[in-house]
Amino acid sequence: MKNFIIRKFVKNPEDIKSSETRESYGSVAGIVGIVSNVILCVFKILTGLIFSSISILADGINNLADASGSLITLIGFKLAGKKPDKDHPYGHGRMEYLSGLVVSVMVLAIGVSLLKTSIEKTIHPEPLEFSIITIVVLVVAIAIKLWQASFNVSIGKKIESDALLATGADSRNDVISTGAVLLSIIIGKITGINLDGPAGILVAAFIIWSGIGLVKETVAPILGEAPDEDLVKDIENLVCSDENILGIHDFILHDYGPGRLFASLHAEVDGAKDVFEIHDAIDNIESRVLDECKVLLTIHMDPVDVNNPLVSMAKDLLQQIQHEVPEMWNFHDVRVVSGPTHINIVCDIVADYKCKYSDIELKNLVCEKLKEKNSKCIGVITVDHRYA
């Protein structure tokens, strides 16, 4: 069924890096979610009202919220697919992240509302009428929700969409919540104990717990989470594979939405080589990264005095200090200004994520270490931080 829908309504389904293809996937998932959830909502609310079940009624309202969430996802993908304009030169890709956040907040709000209602129902229980129709409606709902979860999660993983993964997780939660309602009705029929309210509490607690997790996941890319490690390694390996590149640093990657990644880095090159030759090599590297990694990369060229023995000496000292001070993750841009009485070692050092020192404290510590190892050395140091 899933493959049939994709083949029917998604053009170029394998071109997942294309914004048009992503928009098609999102539209299909949104429409499927709206239609199926509205159907479930109608049947559950009618069943809950007819047989006076707060847990079934709440489950139906949850499906109505799911339909609204699917609508939000659909709108989010449509807006994310808009072309860049004067006010948004990097495009509108982050709208997909925002739509995922809205869905996650809705899940959390529904859980809180359902918890309140279920507690009231537990304190003041009402007679619950058993019916085979109720069982059939809930079993069919579970089957549909299982398919929904599989559909959204598989597409979400394929196109790496947090919004669809959040929607899929919500569908999975619905399977558990509807299953709990079904189980409480069956146990109530067998034992005569009214578990409608307690079942609603358990369902609400699970939805709240899941909602909190979904909010955390969808907020992360909006706040600026660390880039994917595999992508970073792929770019680093591709850049460093060129014989002209001696090393790289200051790698920064910006995420403006799926398929809209921009990066910059500094590449160390032999300062004695022809600048036009190096520039040509860097142009080729940037083109390869765009073709193979789908990242728009800008490389800043840093010329290095490869044959200067004082620079080699300074790097040796800094490597020794790096082993002694784990908070100093790396160093780069090493230059030496030598005078008759002292040697200025100019460089940038990179603080580790878990650095216990302030920037000034780390800088002073490294300068002291340099002085201890060679009394003529004076550190002129700038502290950087890791971004990738």
PEWO-V895225 format. One record per backbone hydrogen bond with DSSP energy under -1.0 kcal/mol. CO is the residue of the C=O (numbers start at 0). NH is the residue of the N-H. If there is no record, write none. Layout:
[[CO,NH] [CO,NH]]
This chain:
[[0,4] [1,5] [2,6] [3,7] [4,8] [5,9] [11,14] [13,15] [14,17] [17,21] [18,22] [19,23] [20,24] [21,25] [22,26] [23,27] [24,28] [25,29] [26,30] [27,31] [28,32] [29,33] [30,34] [31,35] [32,36] [33,37] [34,38] [35,39] [36,40] [37,41] [38,42] [39,43] [40,44] [41,45] [42,46] [43,47] [44,48] [45,49] [46,50] [47,52] [50,128] [52,56] [53,57] [54,58] [55,59] [56,60] [57,61] [58,62] [59,63] [60,64] [61,65] [62,66] [63,67] [64,68] [65,69] [66,70] [67,71] [68,72] [69,73] [70,74] [71,75] [72,76] [73,77] [74,78] [75,79] [76,80] [78,81] [87,84] [87,90] [91,94] [92,95] [93,97] [94,98] [95,99] [96,100] [97,101] [98,102] [99,103] [100,104] [101,105] [102,106] [103,107] [104,108] [105,109] [106,110] [107,111] [108,112] [109,113] [110,114] [111,115] [112,116] [113,117] [114,118] [115,119] [116,120] [117,121] [118,122] [119,123] [130,134] [131,135] [132,136] [133,137] [134,138] [135,139] [136,140] [137,141] [138,142] [139,143] [140,144] [141,145] [142,146] [143,147] [144,148] [145,149] [146,150] [147,151] [148,152] [149,153] [150,154] [151,155] [152,156] [153,157] [154,158] [155,160] [160,164] [161,165] [162,166] [163,167] [164,168] [165,169] [166,170] [167,171] [168,172] [169,173] [170,174] [171,175] [172,176] [173,177] [174,178] [175,179] [176,180] [177,181] [178,182] [179,183] [180,184] [181,185] [182,186] [183,187] [184,188] [185,189] [186,190] [187,191] [194,198] [195,199] [196,200] [197,201] [198,202] [199,203] [200,204] [201,205] [202,206] [203,207] [204,208] [205,209] [206,210] [207,211] [208,212] [209,213] [210,214] [211,215] [212,216] [213,217] [214,218] [215,219] [218,222] [219,223] [227,231] [228,232] [229,233] [230,234] [231,235] [232,236] [233,237] [234,238] [235,239] [236,240] [238,241] [241,244] [246,267] [248,265] [251,263] [253,261] [256,259] [259,255] [260,295] [261,253] [262,297] [263,251] [264,299] [265,248] [266,301] [267,245] [268,303] [269,272] [273,277] [274,278] [275,279] [276,280] [277,281] [278,282] [279,283] [280,284] [281,285] [282,286] [283,287] [284,288] [285,289] [286,290] [287,291] [288,292] [295,262] [297,264] [299,266] [301,268] [303,270] [303,305] [304,307] [307,311] [308,312] [309,313] [310,314] [311,315] [312,316] [313,317] [314,318] [315,319] [316,320] [317,321] [318,322] [319,323] [320,324] [324,327] [326,328] [326,351] [329,349] [331,347] [334,345] [336,343] [341,338] [342,377] [343,336] [344,379] [345,334] [346,381] [347,331] [348,383] [349,328] [349,329] [351,354] [357,361] [358,362] [359,363] [360,364] [361,365] [362,366] [363,367] [364,368] [365,369] [366,370] [367,371] [368,372] [369,373] [373,376] [375,342] [377,344] [379,346] [381,348] [383,350]]
